[in-house]
């Protein structure tokens, strides 16, 4: 998926989403939860805190 498609899924602009990827803006918790659910992974994995992509139940 490209930035525009992910941003659409999140209900935001591509520019706003791009700022999360570049680190210009911090990612709000609600967006992290949506991304983790969408990609079926853990928030820790999205934040680089673990190499294990498995979602904790």
PDBQT receptor file of N, H, CA, C and O in Angstrom, charges set to zero:
ATOM      1  N   UNK A   1       0.835  -1.184   0.000  1.00  0.00    +0.000 N 
ATOM      2  CA  UNK A   1       0.000   0.000   0.000  1.00  0.00    +0.000 C 
ATOM      3  C   UNK A   1       0.878   1.245   0.000  1.00  0.00    +0.000 C 
ATOM      4  O   UNK A   1       1.967   1.259   0.574  1.00  0.00    +0.000 OA
ATOM      5  N   UNK A   2       0.390   2.264  -0.641  1.00  0.00    +0.000 N 
ATOM      6  H   UNK A   2      -0.494   2.253  -1.107  1.00  0.00    +0.000 HD
ATOM      7  CA  UNK A   2       1.133   3.518  -0.614  1.00  0.00    +0.000 C 
ATOM      8  C   UNK A   2       0.565   4.428   0.480  1.00  0.00    +0.000 C 
ATOM      9  O   UNK A   2      -0.431   4.092   1.119  1.00  0.00    +0.000 OA
ATOM     10  N   UNK A   3       1.194   5.558   0.684  1.00  0.00    +0.000 N 
ATOM     11  H   UNK A   3       2.004   5.831   0.164  1.00  0.00    +0.000 HD
ATOM     12  CA  UNK A   3       0.785   6.474   1.752  1.00  0.00    +0.000 C 
ATOM     13  C   UNK A   3      -0.653   6.945   1.588  1.00  0.00    +0.000 C 
ATOM     14  O   UNK A   3      -1.384   7.059   2.572  1.00  0.00    +0.000 OA
ATOM     15  N   UNK A   4      -1.057   7.214   0.377  1.00  0.00    +0.000 N 
ATOM     16  H   UNK A   4      -0.463   7.121  -0.422  1.00  0.00    +0.000 HD
ATOM     17  CA  UNK A   4      -2.409   7.693   0.131  1.00  0.00    +0.000 C 
ATOM     18  C   UNK A   4      -3.440   6.643   0.545  1.00  0.00    +0.000 C 
ATOM     19  O   UNK A   4      -4.458   6.978   1.151  1.00  0.00    +0.000 OA
ATOM     20  N   UNK A   5      -3.182   5.383   0.223  1.00  0.00    +0.000 N 
ATOM     21  H   UNK A   5      -2.356   5.111  -0.269  1.00  0.00    +0.000 HD
ATOM     22  CA  UNK A   5      -4.114   4.311   0.568  1.00  0.00    +0.000 C 
ATOM     23  C   UNK A   5      -4.190   4.094   2.081  1.00  0.00    +0.000 C 
ATOM     24  O   UNK A   5      -5.274   3.901   2.632  1.00  0.00    +0.000 OA
ATOM     25  N   UNK A   6      -3.041   4.127   2.743  1.00  0.00    +0.000 N 
ATOM     26  H   UNK A   6      -2.160   4.284   2.296  1.00  0.00    +0.000 HD
ATOM     27  CA  UNK A   6      -3.028   3.964   4.196  1.00  0.00    +0.000 C 
ATOM     28  C   UNK A   6      -3.728   5.151   4.854  1.00  0.00    +0.000 C 
ATOM     29  O   UNK A   6      -4.518   4.974   5.781  1.00  0.00    +0.000 OA
ATOM     30  N   UNK A   7      -3.439   6.346   4.381  1.00  0.00    +0.000 N 
ATOM     31  H   UNK A   7      -2.797   6.490   3.629  1.00  0.00    +0.000 HD
ATOM     32  CA  UNK A   7      -4.082   7.547   4.930  1.00  0.00    +0.000 C 
ATOM     33  C   UNK A   7      -5.594   7.479   4.764  1.00  0.00    +0.000 C 
ATOM     34  O   UNK A   7      -6.332   7.843   5.679  1.00  0.00    +0.000 OA
ATOM     35  N   UNK A   8      -6.060   7.021   3.617  1.00  0.00    +0.000 N 
ATOM     36  H   UNK A   8      -5.460   6.725   2.873  1.00  0.00    +0.000 HD
ATOM     37  CA  UNK A   8      -7.494   6.870   3.389  1.00  0.00    +0.000 C 
ATOM     38  C   UNK A   8      -8.102   5.898   4.390  1.00  0.00    +0.000 C 
ATOM     39  O   UNK A   8      -9.164   6.165   4.951  1.00  0.00    +0.000 OA
ATOM     40  N   UNK A   9      -7.433   4.772   4.617  1.00  0.00    +0.000 N 
ATOM     41  H   UNK A   9      -6.570   4.555   4.161  1.00  0.00    +0.000 HD
ATOM     42  CA  UNK A   9      -7.914   3.779   5.567  1.00  0.00    +0.000 C 
ATOM     43  C   UNK A   9      -8.016   4.372   6.973  1.00  0.00    +0.000 C 
ATOM     44  O   UNK A   9      -8.904   4.009   7.743  1.00  0.00    +0.000 OA
ATOM     45  N   UNK A  10      -7.103   5.284   7.300  1.00  0.00    +0.000 N 
ATOM     46  H   UNK A  10      -6.380   5.578   6.674  1.00  0.00    +0.000 HD
ATOM     47  CA  UNK A  10      -7.083   5.922   8.614  1.00  0.00    +0.000 C 
ATOM     48  C   UNK A  10      -8.014   7.131   8.698  1.00  0.00    +0.000 C 
ATOM     49  O   UNK A  10      -8.260   7.657   9.783  1.00  0.00    +0.000 OA
ATOM     50  N   UNK A  11      -8.529   7.568   7.546  1.00  0.00    +0.000 N 
ATOM     51  H   UNK A  11      -8.329   7.140   6.665  1.00  0.00    +0.000 HD
ATOM     52  CA  UNK A  11      -9.423   8.725   7.526  1.00  0.00    +0.000 C 
ATOM     53  C   UNK A  11      -8.689  10.036   7.677  1.00  0.00    +0.000 C 
ATOM     54  O   UNK A  11      -9.166  10.957   8.341  1.00  0.00    +0.000 OA
ATOM     55  N   UNK A  12      -7.516  10.116   7.052  1.00  0.00    +0.000 N 
ATOM     56  H   UNK A  12      -7.129   9.368   6.513  1.00  0.00    +0.000 HD
ATOM     57  CA  UNK A  12      -6.725  11.341   7.154  1.00  0.00    +0.000 C 
ATOM     58  C   UNK A  12      -6.078  11.654   5.815  1.00  0.00    +0.000 C 
ATOM     59  O   UNK A  12      -6.218  10.891   4.859  1.00  0.00    +0.000 OA
ATOM     60  N   UNK A  13      -5.372  12.770   5.746  1.00  0.00    +0.000 N 
ATOM     61  H   UNK A  13      -5.258  13.390   6.522  1.00  0.00    +0.000 HD
ATOM     62  CA  UNK A  13      -4.699  13.158   4.507  1.00  0.00    +0.000 C 
ATOM     63  C   UNK A  13      -3.379  12.410   4.346  1.00  0.00    +0.000 C 
ATOM     64  O   UNK A  13      -2.792  11.938   5.320  1.00  0.00    +0.000 OA
ATOM     65  N   UNK A  14      -2.935  12.315   3.121  1.00  0.00    +0.000 N 
ATOM     66  H   UNK A  14      -3.412  12.698   2.330  1.00  0.00    +0.000 HD
ATOM     67  CA  UNK A  14      -1.638  11.691   2.833  1.00  0.00    +0.000 C 
ATOM     68  C   UNK A  14      -0.518  12.497   3.468  1.00  0.00    +0.000 C 
ATOM     69  O   UNK A  14       0.447  11.927   3.976  1.00  0.00    +0.000 OA
ATOM     70  N   UNK A  15      -0.640  13.816   3.444  1.00  0.00    +0.000 N 
ATOM     71  H   UNK A  15      -1.425  14.279   3.032  1.00  0.00    +0.000 HD
ATOM     72  CA  UNK A  15       0.381  14.677   4.034  1.00  0.00    +0.000 C 
ATOM     73  C   UNK A  15       0.505  14.436   5.538  1.00  0.00    +0.000 C 
ATOM     74  O   UNK A  15       1.610  14.345   6.072  1.00  0.00    +0.000 OA
ATOM     75  N   UNK A  16      -0.636  14.335   6.210  1.00  0.00    +0.000 N 
ATOM     76  H   UNK A  16      -1.534  14.409   5.776  1.00  0.00    +0.000 HD
ATOM     77  CA  UNK A  16      -0.629  14.070   7.651  1.00  0.00    +0.000 C 
ATOM     78  C   UNK A  16       0.020  12.729   7.966  1.00  0.00    +0.000 C 
ATOM     79  O   UNK A  16       0.815  12.620   8.900  1.00  0.00    +0.000 OA
ATOM     80  N   UNK A  17      -0.323  11.710   7.185  1.00  0.00    +0.000 N 
ATOM     81  H   UNK A  17      -0.969  11.798   6.427  1.00  0.00    +0.000 HD
ATOM     82  CA  UNK A  17       0.264  10.385   7.407  1.00  0.00    +0.000 C 
ATOM     83  C   UNK A  17       1.765  10.406   7.125  1.00  0.00    +0.000 C 
ATOM     84  O   UNK A  17       2.540   9.780   7.848  1.00  0.00    +0.000 OA
ATOM     85  N   UNK A  18       2.172  11.114   6.094  1.00  0.00    +0.000 N 
ATOM     86  H   UNK A  18       1.542  11.623   5.507  1.00  0.00    +0.000 HD
ATOM     87  CA  UNK A  18       3.589  11.214   5.737  1.00  0.00    +0.000 C 
ATOM     88  C   UNK A  18       4.408  11.771   6.900  1.00  0.00    +0.000 C 
ATOM     89  O   UNK A  18       5.541  11.345   7.126  1.00  0.00    +0.000 OA
ATOM     90  N   UNK A  19       3.837  12.718   7.631  1.00  0.00    +0.000 N 
ATOM     91  H   UNK A  19       2.917  13.064   7.447  1.00  0.00    +0.000 HD
ATOM     92  CA  UNK A  19       4.548  13.312   8.763  1.00  0.00    +0.000 C 
ATOM     93  C   UNK A  19       4.784  12.303   9.884  1.00  0.00    +0.000 C 
ATOM     94  O   UNK A  19       5.752  12.431  10.634  1.00  0.00    +0.000 OA
ATOM     95  N   UNK A  20       3.912  11.301  10.006  1.00  0.00    +0.000 N 
ATOM     96  H   UNK A  20       3.126  11.197   9.397  1.00  0.00    +0.000 HD
ATOM     97  CA  UNK A  20       4.157  10.219  10.963  1.00  0.00    +0.000 C 
ATOM     98  C   UNK A  20       5.349   9.384  10.519  1.00  0.00    +0.000 C 
ATOM     99  O   UNK A  20       6.214   9.043  11.325  1.00  0.00    +0.000 OA
ATOM    100  N   UNK A  21       5.388   9.057   9.226  1.00  0.00    +0.000 N 
ATOM    101  H   UNK A  21       4.685   9.335   8.571  1.00  0.00    +0.000 HD
ATOM    102  CA  UNK A  21       6.477   8.217   8.703  1.00  0.00    +0.000 C 
ATOM    103  C   UNK A  21       7.835   8.900   8.804  1.00  0.00    +0.000 C 
ATOM    104  O   UNK A  21       8.844   8.243   9.061  1.00  0.00    +0.000 OA
ATOM    105  N   UNK A  22       7.865  10.205   8.605  1.00  0.00    +0.000 N 
ATOM    106  H   UNK A  22       7.045  10.738   8.396  1.00  0.00    +0.000 HD
ATOM    107  CA  UNK A  22       9.141  10.923   8.649  1.00  0.00    +0.000 C 
ATOM    108  C   UNK A  22       9.556  11.300  10.062  1.00  0.00    +0.000 C 
ATOM    109  O   UNK A  22      10.690  11.723  10.286  1.00  0.00    +0.000 OA
ATOM    110  N   UNK A  23       8.635  11.147  11.022  1.00  0.00    +0.000 N 
ATOM    111  H   UNK A  23       7.714  10.803  10.839  1.00  0.00    +0.000 HD
ATOM    112  CA  UNK A  23       8.936  11.506  12.399  1.00  0.00    +0.000 C 
ATOM    113  C   UNK A  23       8.690  12.969  12.712  1.00  0.00    +0.000 C 
ATOM    114  O   UNK A  23       8.983  13.430  13.815  1.00  0.00    +0.000 OA
ATOM    115  N   UNK A  24       8.153  13.699  11.747  1.00  0.00    +0.000 N 
ATOM    116  H   UNK A  24       7.915  13.324  10.852  1.00  0.00    +0.000 HD
ATOM    117  CA  UNK A  24       7.860  15.118  11.976  1.00  0.00    +0.000 C 
ATOM    118  C   UNK A  24       6.776  15.274  13.043  1.00  0.00    +0.000 C 
ATOM    119  O   UNK A  24       6.825  16.201  13.852  1.00  0.00    +0.000 OA
ATOM    120  N   UNK A  25       5.793  14.361  13.044  1.00  0.00    +0.000 N 
ATOM    121  H   UNK A  25       5.753  13.608  12.387  1.00  0.00    +0.000 HD
ATOM    122  CA  UNK A  25       4.729  14.349  14.054  1.00  0.00    +0.000 C 
ATOM    123  C   UNK A  25       4.721  12.995  14.757  1.00  0.00    +0.000 C 
ATOM    124  O   UNK A  25       4.975  11.963  14.136  1.00  0.00    +0.000 OA
ATOM    125  N   UNK A  26       4.427  13.008  16.054  1.00  0.00    +0.000 N 
ATOM    126  H   UNK A  26       4.221  13.846  16.558  1.00  0.00    +0.000 HD
ATOM    127  CA  UNK A  26       4.242  11.761  16.787  1.00  0.00    +0.000 C 
ATOM    128  C   UNK A  26       2.922  11.126  16.369  1.00  0.00    +0.000 C 
ATOM    129  O   UNK A  26       1.962  11.819  16.032  1.00  0.00    +0.000 OA
ATOM    130  N   UNK A  27       2.892   9.803  16.396  1.00  0.00    +0.000 N 
ATOM    131  H   UNK A  27       3.672   9.240  16.670  1.00  0.00    +0.000 HD
ATOM    132  CA  UNK A  27       1.685   9.079  16.020  1.00  0.00    +0.000 C 
ATOM    133  C   UNK A  27       0.786   8.950  17.245  1.00  0.00    +0.000 C 
ATOM    134  O   UNK A  27       1.206   8.399  18.263  1.00  0.00    +0.000 OA
ATOM    135  N   UNK A  28      -0.445   9.452  17.160  1.00  0.00    +0.000 N 
ATOM    136  H   UNK A  28      -0.786   9.900  16.333  1.00  0.00    +0.000 HD
ATOM    137  CA  UNK A  28      -1.363   9.323  18.290  1.00  0.00    +0.000 C 
ATOM    138  C   UNK A  28      -1.695   7.849  18.574  1.00  0.00    +0.000 C 
ATOM    139  O   UNK A  28      -1.667   7.010  17.673  1.00  0.00    +0.000 OA
ATOM    140  N   UNK A  29      -2.004   7.558  19.817  1.00  0.00    +0.000 N 
ATOM    141  H   UNK A  29      -2.027   8.239  20.549  1.00  0.00    +0.000 HD
ATOM    142  CA  UNK A  29      -2.313   6.189  20.224  1.00  0.00    +0.000 C 
ATOM    143  C   UNK A  29      -3.429   5.589  19.388  1.00  0.00    +0.000 C 
ATOM    144  O   UNK A  29      -3.335   4.430  18.985  1.00  0.00    +0.000 OA
ATOM    145  N   UNK A  30      -4.466   6.337  19.120  1.00  0.00    +0.000 N 
ATOM    146  H   UNK A  30      -4.542   7.279  19.448  1.00  0.00    +0.000 HD
ATOM    147  CA  UNK A  30      -5.597   5.815  18.349  1.00  0.00    +0.000 C 
ATOM    148  C   UNK A  30      -5.157   5.379  16.948  1.00  0.00    +0.000 C 
ATOM    149  O   UNK A  30      -5.675   4.396  16.418  1.00  0.00    +0.000 OA
ATOM    150  N   UNK A  31      -4.222   6.090  16.354  1.00  0.00    +0.000 N 
ATOM    151  H   UNK A  31      -3.801   6.888  16.784  1.00  0.00    +0.000 HD
ATOM    152  CA  UNK A  31      -3.709   5.727  15.025  1.00  0.00    +0.000 C 
ATOM    153  C   UNK A  31      -2.837   4.478  15.133  1.00  0.00    +0.000 C 
ATOM    154  O   UNK A  31      -2.913   3.601  14.273  1.00  0.00    +0.000 OA
ATOM    155  N   UNK A  32      -2.020   4.384  16.166  1.00  0.00    +0.000 N 
ATOM    156  H   UNK A  32      -1.958   5.097  16.865  1.00  0.00    +0.000 HD
ATOM    157  CA  UNK A  32      -1.208   3.177  16.375  1.00  0.00    +0.000 C 
ATOM    158  C   UNK A  32      -2.092   1.941  16.510  1.00  0.00    +0.000 C 
ATOM    159  O   UNK A  32      -1.787   0.890  15.948  1.00  0.00    +0.000 OA
ATOM    160  N   UNK A  33      -3.171   2.070  17.247  1.00  0.00    +0.000 N 
ATOM    161  H   UNK A  33      -3.419   2.924  17.704  1.00  0.00    +0.000 HD
ATOM    162  CA  UNK A  33      -4.090   0.940  17.421  1.00  0.00    +0.000 C 
ATOM    163  C   UNK A  33      -4.695   0.542  16.078  1.00  0.00    +0.000 C 
ATOM    164  O   UNK A  33      -4.765  -0.644  15.757  1.00  0.00    +0.000 OA
ATOM    165  N   UNK A  34      -5.131   1.521  15.295  1.00  0.00    +0.000 N 
ATOM    166  H   UNK A  34      -5.074   2.485  15.555  1.00  0.00    +0.000 HD
ATOM    167  CA  UNK A  34      -5.709   1.222  13.974  1.00  0.00    +0.000 C 
ATOM    168  C   UNK A  34      -4.691   0.534  13.069  1.00  0.00    +0.000 C 
ATOM    169  O   UNK A  34      -5.025  -0.432  12.383  1.00  0.00    +0.000 OA
ATOM    170  N   UNK A  35      -3.452   1.024  13.062  1.00  0.00    +0.000 N 
ATOM    171  H   UNK A  35      -3.180   1.808  13.619  1.00  0.00    +0.000 HD
ATOM    172  CA  UNK A  35      -2.414   0.423  12.226  1.00  0.00    +0.000 C 
ATOM    173  C   UNK A  35      -2.088  -0.997  12.667  1.00  0.00    +0.000 C 
ATOM    174  O   UNK A  35      -1.949  -1.891  11.832  1.00  0.00    +0.000 OA
ATOM    175  N   UNK A  36      -1.965  -1.210  13.971  1.00  0.00    +0.000 N 
ATOM    176  H   UNK A  36      -2.077  -0.484  14.649  1.00  0.00    +0.000 HD
ATOM    177  CA  UNK A  36      -1.664  -2.547  14.487  1.00  0.00    +0.000 C 
ATOM    178  C   UNK A  36      -2.770  -3.525  14.120  1.00  0.00    +0.000 C 
ATOM    179  O   UNK A  36      -2.492  -4.657  13.725  1.00  0.00    +0.000 OA
ATOM    180  N   UNK A  37      -4.009  -3.102  14.247  1.00  0.00    +0.000 N 
ATOM    181  H   UNK A  37      -4.234  -2.182  14.568  1.00  0.00    +0.000 HD
ATOM    182  CA  UNK A  37      -5.129  -3.968  13.877  1.00  0.00    +0.000 C 
ATOM    183  C   UNK A  37      -5.144  -4.228  12.380  1.00  0.00    +0.000 C 
ATOM    184  O   UNK A  37      -5.362  -5.360  11.947  1.00  0.00    +0.000 OA
ATOM    185  N   UNK A  38      -4.915  -3.189  11.587  1.00  0.00    +0.000 N 
ATOM    186  H   UNK A  38      -4.738  -2.269  11.938  1.00  0.00    +0.000 HD
ATOM    187  CA  UNK A  38      -4.941  -3.337  10.139  1.00  0.00    +0.000 C 
ATOM    188  C   UNK A  38      -3.856  -4.302   9.654  1.00  0.00    +0.000 C 
ATOM    189  O   UNK A  38      -4.114  -5.170   8.820  1.00  0.00    +0.000 OA
ATOM    190  N   UNK A  39      -2.638  -4.141  10.187  1.00  0.00    +0.000 N 
ATOM    191  H   UNK A  39      -2.428  -3.436  10.864  1.00  0.00    +0.000 HD
ATOM    192  CA  UNK A  39      -1.522  -4.996   9.761  1.00  0.00    +0.000 C 
ATOM    193  C   UNK A  39      -1.415  -6.282  10.582  1.00  0.00    +0.000 C 
ATOM    194  O   UNK A  39      -0.519  -7.095  10.355  1.00  0.00    +0.000 OA
ATOM    195  N   UNK A  40      -2.331  -6.462  11.536  1.00  0.00    +0.000 N 
ATOM    196  H   UNK A  40      -3.059  -5.801  11.721  1.00  0.00    +0.000 HD
ATOM    197  CA  UNK A  40      -2.357  -7.639  12.397  1.00  0.00    +0.000 C 
ATOM    198  C   UNK A  40      -1.009  -7.879  13.072  1.00  0.00    +0.000 C 
ATOM    199  O   UNK A  40      -0.444  -8.971  13.012  1.00  0.00    +0.000 OA
ATOM    200  N   UNK A  41      -0.522  -6.842  13.704  1.00  0.00    +0.000 N 
ATOM    201  H   UNK A  41      -0.980  -5.955  13.753  1.00  0.00    +0.000 HD
ATOM    202  CA  UNK A  41       0.762  -6.911  14.402  1.00  0.00    +0.000 C 
ATOM    203  C   UNK A  41       0.647  -6.143  15.717  1.00  0.00    +0.000 C 
ATOM    204  O   UNK A  41      -0.397  -5.563  16.017  1.00  0.00    +0.000 OA
ATOM    205  N   UNK A  42       1.708  -6.144  16.483  1.00  0.00    +0.000 N 
ATOM    206  H   UNK A  42       2.556  -6.615  16.239  1.00  0.00    +0.000 HD
ATOM    207  CA  UNK A  42       1.675  -5.428  17.765  1.00  0.00    +0.000 C 
ATOM    208  C   UNK A  42       2.145  -3.982  17.597  1.00  0.00    +0.000 C 
ATOM    209  O   UNK A  42       2.866  -3.647  16.657  1.00  0.00    +0.000 OA
ATOM    210  N   UNK A  43       1.722  -3.152  18.521  1.00  0.00    +0.000 N 
ATOM    211  H   UNK A  43       1.137  -3.424  19.284  1.00  0.00    +0.000 HD
ATOM    212  CA  UNK A  43       2.183  -1.765  18.534  1.00  0.00    +0.000 C 
ATOM    213  C   UNK A  43       3.686  -1.737  18.804  1.00  0.00    +0.000 C 
ATOM    214  O   UNK A  43       4.395  -0.907  18.234  1.00  0.00    +0.000 OA
ATOM    215  N   UNK A  44       4.183  -2.625  19.660  1.00  0.00    +0.000 N 
ATOM    216  H   UNK A  44       3.607  -3.299  20.123  1.00  0.00    +0.000 HD
ATOM    217  CA  UNK A  44       5.624  -2.698  19.921  1.00  0.00    +0.000 C 
ATOM    218  C   UNK A  44       6.402  -2.925  18.628  1.00  0.00    +0.000 C 
ATOM    219  O   UNK A  44       7.467  -2.338  18.437  1.00  0.00    +0.000 OA
ATOM    220  N   UNK A  45       5.886  -3.763  17.746  1.00  0.00    +0.000 N 
ATOM    221  H   UNK A  45       5.021  -4.240  17.901  1.00  0.00    +0.000 HD
ATOM    222  CA  UNK A  45       6.554  -4.025  16.468  1.00  0.00    +0.000 C 
ATOM    223  C   UNK A  45       6.542  -2.767  15.598  1.00  0.00    +0.000 C 
ATOM    224  O   UNK A  45       7.549  -2.427  14.977  1.00  0.00    +0.000 OA
ATOM    225  N   UNK A  46       5.404  -2.085  15.556  1.00  0.00    +0.000 N 
ATOM    226  H   UNK A  46       4.586  -2.362  16.061  1.00  0.00    +0.000 HD
ATOM    227  CA  UNK A  46       5.316  -0.855  14.757  1.00  0.00    +0.000 C 
ATOM    228  C   UNK A  46       6.295   0.207  15.251  1.00  0.00    +0.000 C 
ATOM    229  O   UNK A  46       6.832   0.986  14.464  1.00  0.00    +0.000 OA
ATOM    230  N   UNK A  47       6.520   0.227  16.569  1.00  0.00    +0.000 N 
ATOM    231  H   UNK A  47       6.084  -0.406  17.209  1.00  0.00    +0.000 HD
ATOM    232  CA  UNK A  47       7.409   1.234  17.156  1.00  0.00    +0.000 C 
ATOM    233  C   UNK A  47       8.867   0.798  17.209  1.00  0.00    +0.000 C 
ATOM    234  O   UNK A  47       9.719   1.531  17.710  1.00  0.00    +0.000 OA
ATOM    235  N   UNK A  48       9.156  -0.397  16.693  1.00  0.00    +0.000 N 
ATOM    236  H   UNK A  48       8.464  -0.994  16.287  1.00  0.00    +0.000 HD
ATOM    237  CA  UNK A  48      10.543  -0.866  16.659  1.00  0.00    +0.000 C 
ATOM    238  C   UNK A  48      11.066  -1.354  18.000  1.00  0.00    +0.000 C 
ATOM    239  O   UNK A  48      12.278  -1.417  18.206  1.00  0.00    +0.000 OA
ATOM    240  N   UNK A  49      10.161  -1.700  18.920  1.00  0.00    +0.000 N 
ATOM    241  H   UNK A  49       9.176  -1.649  18.753  1.00  0.00    +0.000 HD
ATOM    242  CA  UNK A  49      10.568  -2.161  20.242  1.00  0.00    +0.000 C 
ATOM    243  C   UNK A  49      10.803  -3.673  20.291  1.00  0.00    +0.000 C 
ATOM    244  O   UNK A  49      11.343  -4.195  21.266  1.00  0.00    +0.000 OA
ATOM    245  N   UNK A  50      10.390  -4.368  19.222  1.00  0.00    +0.000 N 
ATOM    246  H   UNK A  50       9.952  -3.944  18.430  1.00  0.00    +0.000 HD
ATOM    247  CA  UNK A  50      10.594  -5.810  19.119  1.00  0.00    +0.000 C 
ATOM    248  C   UNK A  50      10.747  -6.174  17.646  1.00  0.00    +0.000 C 
ATOM    249  O   UNK A  50      10.255  -5.480  16.757  1.00  0.00    +0.000 OA
ATOM    250  N   UNK A  51      11.444  -7.281  17.418  1.00  0.00    +0.000 N 
ATOM    251  H   UNK A  51      11.844  -7.845  18.140  1.00  0.00    +0.000 HD
ATOM    252  CA  UNK A  51      11.565  -7.805  16.046  1.00  0.00    +0.000 C 
ATOM    253  C   UNK A  51      10.477  -8.831  15.756  1.00  0.00    +0.000 C 
ATOM    254  O   UNK A  51      10.355  -9.320  14.633  1.00  0.00    +0.000 OA
ATOM    255  N   UNK A  52       9.689  -9.152  16.778  1.00  0.00    +0.000 N 
ATOM    256  H   UNK A  52       9.787  -8.755  17.690  1.00  0.00    +0.000 HD
ATOM    257  CA  UNK A  52       8.624 -10.146  16.643  1.00  0.00    +0.000 C 
ATOM    258  C   UNK A  52       7.332  -9.461  16.215  1.00  0.00    +0.000 C 
ATOM    259  O   UNK A  52       6.747  -8.694  16.980  1.00  0.00    +0.000 OA
ATOM    260  N   UNK A  53       6.885  -9.740  14.985  1.00  0.00    +0.000 N 
ATOM    261  H   UNK A  53       7.360 -10.364  14.364  1.00  0.00    +0.000 HD
ATOM    262  CA  UNK A  53       5.681  -9.073  14.489  1.00  0.00    +0.000 C 
ATOM    263  C   UNK A  53       4.383  -9.663  15.023  1.00  0.00    +0.000 C 
ATOM    264  O   UNK A  53       3.309  -9.136  14.732  1.00  0.00    +0.000 OA
ATOM    265  N   UNK A  54       4.455 -10.753  15.803  1.00  0.00    +0.000 N 
ATOM    266  H   UNK A  54       5.327 -11.181  16.039  1.00  0.00    +0.000 HD
ATOM    267  CA  UNK A  54       3.240 -11.407  16.281  1.00  0.00    +0.000 C 
ATOM    268  C   UNK A  54       2.454 -10.496  17.208  1.00  0.00    +0.000 C 
ATOM    269  O   UNK A  54       3.006  -9.811  18.068  1.00  0.00    +0.000 OA
ATOM    270  N   UNK A  55       1.170 -10.515  17.002  1.00  0.00    +0.000 N 
ATOM    271  H   UNK A  55       0.722 -11.071  16.303  1.00  0.00    +0.000 HD
ATOM    272  CA  UNK A  55       0.265  -9.708  17.819  1.00  0.00    +0.000 C 
ATOM    273  C   UNK A  55      -0.032 -10.463  19.106  1.00  0.00    +0.000 C 
ATOM    274  O   UNK A  55      -0.314 -11.662  19.087  1.00  0.00    +0.000 OA
ATOM    275  N   UNK A  56       0.034  -9.750  20.221  1.00  0.00    +0.000 N 
ATOM    276  H   UNK A  56       0.263  -8.776  20.237  1.00  0.00    +0.000 HD
ATOM    277  CA  UNK A  56      -0.254 -10.364  21.510  1.00  0.00    +0.000 C 
ATOM    278  C   UNK A  56      -1.755 -10.434  21.705  1.00  0.00    +0.000 C 
ATOM    279  O   UNK A  56      -2.475  -9.478  21.416  1.00  0.00    +0.000 OA
ATOM    280  N   UNK A  57      -2.214 -11.547  22.185  1.00  0.00    +0.000 N 
ATOM    281  H   UNK A  57      -1.629 -12.324  22.419  1.00  0.00    +0.000 HD
ATOM    282  CA  UNK A  57      -3.669 -11.742  22.382  1.00  0.00    +0.000 C 
ATOM    283  C   UNK A  57      -4.079 -11.344  23.748  1.00  0.00    +0.000 C 
ATOM    284  O   UNK A  57      -5.257 -11.439  24.092  1.00  0.00    +0.000 OA
TER     285      UNK A  57
